[in-house]
Amino acid sequence: MKYLEQIGNFTESNLISLDECVWWALELFSKTEIKSWNFEKYKKPLIAGSWNAIVTAKIIFSDMDAIFCDETDIDIALTKDIDSIIIVSASWEKHAPIFAKKAWDKNLPITLITCAEWSSAEIVVGIENTIITPKNREPYTYNTSTYLGWVLAKTGESAWDILKYIENVIEPELQKINFWEYDAYLCVTPDKFAWVNQLMRVKFIELFGRKIARDVFSYEHLKHAITVIPHSKELLITFGDWECDHTWDVFNIPLPKETGLAMMMAVSYYVIGKIQKSHPNYFQENIADYIERANKSGFSKGLNIIIE
C-alpha cells in the first residue's frame, strides 16, 4: 500500500494535487470490494444529483429507462411519470437534502447513494434506503475516489490494472512534456467517452477557474470549427490514437484498445493533476477563502477543506 500509507500526511496548508488522488483511489479499489447495484425493481426512476454526481449517474445508469435531473429542473422532473427516485451525492450535503425533501412528498420509493457515513439526506430517506460506498480522504471537491468507485462498480474494470497502466505507460509519457510552457489546453477523447469529457470540464473549472483556458471535446465534435483560431501556447492533448486538424503543438496520451470508462476517467484526472502541478497553486491558495464564504451562506454549512 505504497500510496494509501501516505493518505494522512497532507494538511489544509499542504494539499495534494489531483494526480495523487488518482493513485490513492486506484489503490483503495484494488484492495476494497466494489459491490454492484441492482435496481431492476425500478422501471422508470428519477435520478437526481448535482454537478459531477449527475454526470457520473448518467454513466452508471446508462442502461436504464430513467429521467435525470439536477437542482435546476428537479421540480419539473418530479411531475413526470416515474415509479421511484434515486439521489446520488458523494458529500451528502448541499442539494442532496433538498432533493430528498422534495422527493419525499411524491410518496415513492427513494434510494440515496452516497459516500458519507452520516448525512442530512439520509435522515429523510432512512438508513435502510441508503447505499454507502467507500472513499478516501481527499481535498474538498476533488471527488476522485467517490465517483471513480461508482464507475468501477458499473464497469467491473480492474482498478489494479488501471493503476499499473498509469504507472508503467502514462507516467513515462508525461515525463516527455512540459505542461508549464502552455496557458491553454484542448483535450480530445474518443467519442464513447463523452460523459467523461463533462467530468473533465468540471475538474478544470474547479482547479483553475478562468486562470487557464481549456476545452474538452470528442473526436467528432472537434470537426466543428473548434480549431479555426490558432494559439501558439495552446497544447492539444489527444487521448488515444487520432489524427486531428491542429496546426500547433500536439501531445498524445496512449490508451489501450480495451479502455473503459473508469480507465478513461482515471487517466484524464491524472493528466489534469499533472497540469495542476505545473502551474501556480490556484486551488490550494483559494480554497480556504471559498470554504469560509460558503459556510457563511444560507446554502452550505459545515464544509471543510479536507473531506475525511
C-alpha positions in Angstrom: 0.0 0.0 0.0 2.6 2.5 -1.1 0.1 5.2 -1.8 -2.5 4.8 0.9 0.1 4.8 3.6 0.6 8.5 2.8 -3.0 9.4 2.9 -2.9 11.0 6.4 0.1 13.2 5.6 -1.4 16.1 3.8 -3.0 19.0 5.7 -5.1 22.1 4.9 -1.8 24.0 4.3 -0.3 21.3 2.2 -3.0 20.0 -0.1 -2.2 17.3 -2.6 -2.8 17.5 -6.3 -5.4 15.6 -8.3 -2.9 13.0 -9.7 -2.1 11.9 -6.2 -5.8 11.4 -5.5 -5.9 9.1 -8.5 -3.1 6.9 -7.2 -4.8 6.6 -3.8 -8.3 5.9 -5.3 -7.0 3.1 -7.6 -5.1 1.5 -4.7 -8.1 1.7 -2.5 -10.3 -0.1 -5.0 -7.5 -2.6 -5.7 -7.9 -3.7 -2.1 -11.6 -3.0 -1.4 -14.6 -5.0 -2.7 -16.7 -2.9 -5.1 -20.3 -4.1 -4.9 -22.5 -3.6 -7.9 -26.1 -2.4 -7.5 -29.3 -3.9 -8.7 -32.2 -1.6 -9.4 -34.2 -3.9 -11.6 -37.3 -3.4 -9.5 -37.3 0.2 -10.6 -38.8 0.5 -14.1 -38.8 4.3 -14.6 -36.7 6.0 -11.9 -36.0 9.7 -11.5 -32.2 10.1 -10.8 -31.3 13.4 -9.1 -27.8 14.8 -8.4 -25.7 17.9 -8.7 -22.6 18.8 -10.7 -20.4 15.8 -11.5 -22.6 13.5 -9.4 -25.4 13.6 -12.0 -22.8 13.2 -14.8 -21.5 10.0 -13.1 -25.1 8.9 -12.6 -25.6 9.1 -16.4 -22.7 6.7 -16.7 -23.7 4.2 -14.1 -27.4 4.2 -15.1 -27.0 4.5 -18.8 -28.8 1.2 -19.5 -31.9 2.2 -17.5 -35.0 3.9 -18.8 -34.5 6.8 -16.4 -35.1 10.6 -16.1 -32.1 12.6 -14.9 -32.2 16.0 -13.3 -30.2 18.4 -11.2 -31.1 21.3 -8.9 -32.3 23.4 -11.8 -35.0 21.1 -13.1 -36.0 18.8 -10.2 -39.4 20.3 -9.8 -40.3 19.7 -13.5 -38.8 16.2 -13.3 -40.9 15.3 -10.4 -44.1 15.9 -12.5 -43.0 13.1 -14.9 -44.3 9.6 -14.9 -41.8 7.9 -12.5 -42.0 4.9 -10.2 -39.0 5.6 -7.9 -36.3 8.2 -7.0 -32.6 7.7 -6.7 -30.5 10.5 -5.2 -26.7 10.5 -5.9 -24.5 12.6 -3.7 -20.9 12.0 -2.7 -20.8 14.6 0.1 -24.5 14.2 1.2 -24.9 17.9 1.9 -25.8 21.0 -0.2 -28.5 20.0 -2.7 -29.0 16.3 -1.6 -31.2 17.1 1.4 -33.3 19.4 -0.9 -33.7 16.6 -3.3 -34.7 14.2 -0.5 -37.3 16.6 0.9 -38.9 17.2 -2.5 -38.8 13.5 -3.3 -40.4 12.6 0.0 -43.6 14.4 -1.0 -44.0 12.1 -4.0 -44.6 9.1 -1.7 -42.4 6.9 -4.0 -39.5 4.6 -3.1 -36.4 6.6 -2.5 -32.7 5.4 -2.6 -29.8 7.5 -1.6 -26.3 6.7 -2.9 -23.6 8.5 -1.0 -20.0 8.1 0.3 -20.8 9.7 3.7 -21.5 7.5 6.7 -23.9 10.1 8.0 -26.0 12.6 6.1 -28.8 15.1 6.3 -30.4 13.4 3.3 -30.2 10.1 5.0 -32.3 11.4 7.8 -35.1 12.0 5.3 -34.8 8.8 3.3 -33.8 6.4 6.1 -30.6 4.4 6.6 -32.4 1.3 5.2 -32.7 3.2 1.9 -29.1 4.4 1.8 -26.2 2.9 0.0 -22.8 4.0 1.4 -19.8 3.4 -0.8 -16.1 3.5 0.0 -14.0 6.6 -0.4 -10.6 8.1 0.6 -9.7 11.2 2.5 -9.5 14.0 -0.2 -9.4 17.7 -0.6 -12.9 19.3 -1.0 -14.4 18.9 -4.4 -11.7 16.6 -5.8 -14.3 13.7 -5.6 -11.9 11.2 -7.2 -12.4 8.0 -5.1 -16.1 8.8 -4.7 -17.1 8.9 -8.3 -14.4 6.5 -9.6 -15.7 3.9 -7.2 -19.2 4.3 -8.6 -18.0 3.9 -12.2 -15.9 0.8 -11.3 -19.0 -0.7 -9.7 -20.7 -0.2 -13.1 -18.0 -1.3 -15.5 -16.2 -4.0 -13.5 -12.8 -2.8 -14.6 -9.8 -3.8 -12.6 -8.5 -0.8 -10.5 -5.2 -2.6 -10.2 -4.8 -2.9 -14.0 -5.6 0.8 -14.4 -3.1 1.7 -11.7 -0.3 -0.4 -13.3 -1.1 1.1 -16.7 -0.8 4.7 -15.3 2.5 3.8 -13.6 4.1 1.9 -16.5 2.8 3.7 -19.5 1.1 7.1 -18.7 3.7 8.4 -16.2 6.7 7.8 -18.5 4.9 9.6 -21.4 4.1 12.6 -19.2 7.8 12.9 -18.4 8.2 14.0 -22.1 6.1 17.1 -21.9 6.5 20.5 -20.0 2.9 21.5 -19.3 4.1 24.8 -17.8 5.0 26.0 -21.3 1.3 26.3 -22.1 -1.5 28.5 -20.9 -4.3 26.7 -22.8 -5.3 23.1 -23.3 -7.6 21.4 -25.8 -8.3 17.8 -24.8 -9.8 15.4 -27.3 -11.2 12.0 -26.5 -12.8 9.0 -28.3 -16.5 9.6 -28.9 -17.6 6.8 -26.5 -16.2 8.8 -23.5 -18.5 11.9 -23.9 -19.7 11.7 -20.3 -16.1 11.6 -19.0 -15.5 14.8 -21.0 -18.0 16.6 -18.8 -16.2 15.3 -15.7 -13.0 16.7 -17.1 -14.5 20.1 -17.8 -15.8 20.4 -14.3 -12.4 19.4 -12.9 -10.7 22.1 -14.9 -13.2 24.7 -13.7 -12.8 23.7 -10.0 -9.0 23.6 -10.1 -8.2 26.6 -12.4 -11.3 28.7 -12.6 -10.7 31.1 -15.5 -6.9 31.3 -14.9 -6.3 28.7 -17.7 -8.1 28.3 -21.0 -9.4 24.8 -21.6 -11.8 22.8 -23.7 -12.7 19.2 -23.9 -14.3 17.6 -26.9 -14.8 14.2 -28.6 -13.0 13.5 -31.9 -16.2 14.0 -33.9 -17.0 17.3 -32.1 -13.6 18.6 -32.9 -14.6 18.7 -36.6 -17.0 21.6 -35.9 -14.7 24.6 -36.3 -13.1 24.1 -32.9 -9.6 24.6 -34.3 -10.1 27.7 -36.5 -8.1 30.1 -34.3 -4.5 29.1 -33.6 -2.8 29.8 -30.4 1.0 29.1 -30.0 0.7 28.5 -26.3 -2.1 26.0 -26.5 -1.4 22.3 -26.3 -3.7 19.8 -28.0 -3.9 16.7 -25.8 -5.3 13.7 -27.7 -6.4 10.6 -25.7 -6.0 7.6 -27.9 -4.5 7.5 -31.4 -6.2 10.0 -33.7 -5.2 12.4 -36.5 -6.5 15.9 -35.6 -6.8 19.1 -37.5 -4.4 21.2 -35.5 -1.5 23.4 -36.6 0.3 23.8 -33.3 1.6 21.5 -30.5 0.1 18.1 -30.1 0.7 15.6 -27.3 -0.8 12.1 -27.3 -1.9 10.1 -24.3 -1.9 6.4 -25.3 -4.9 4.3 -24.5 -5.2 0.5 -24.8 -7.9 -0.8 -27.1 -9.9 -2.2 -24.1 -10.1 1.2 -22.3 -13.3 1.5 -20.3 -15.0 4.5 -18.7 -13.2 4.0 -15.4 -9.7 3.9 -17.0 -10.6 7.0 -19.1 -11.7 8.9 -16.0 -8.6 7.9 -14.0 -6.2 8.7 -16.8 -7.8 12.0 -17.6 -7.8 13.1 -14.0 -4.2 12.0 -13.7 -3.2 14.2 -16.6 -5.2 17.2 -15.2 -3.4 16.7 -11.9 -0.1 16.9 -13.7 -1.2 20.2 -15.4 -2.2 21.4 -11.9 1.3 20.7 -10.6 2.9 22.6 -13.5 1.0 25.9 -12.7 0.7 28.1 -9.7 -1.4 26.6 -6.8 -4.6 28.3 -7.7 -6.8 25.8 -5.9 -4.7 25.5 -2.8 -4.3 29.3 -2.5 -8.0 30.0 -2.7 -10.0 27.0 -1.3 -9.8 28.2 2.3 -11.4 31.6 1.5 -14.0 29.8 -0.6 -15.0 27.4 2.2 -15.3 30.3 4.6 -17.6 32.2 2.3 -19.6 29.1 1.5 -20.1 28.3 5.2 -21.5 31.8 5.8 -24.1 31.4 3.1 -27.6 30.1 3.7 -26.9 27.2 1.4 -23.8 25.5 2.7 -22.9 24.7 6.3 -20.1 22.8 7.8 -17.9 22.4 4.7 -14.3 21.5 5.3 -11.2 21.9 3.1 -10.5 18.2 3.6 -13.3 15.7 3.3 -12.4 12.9 5.8 
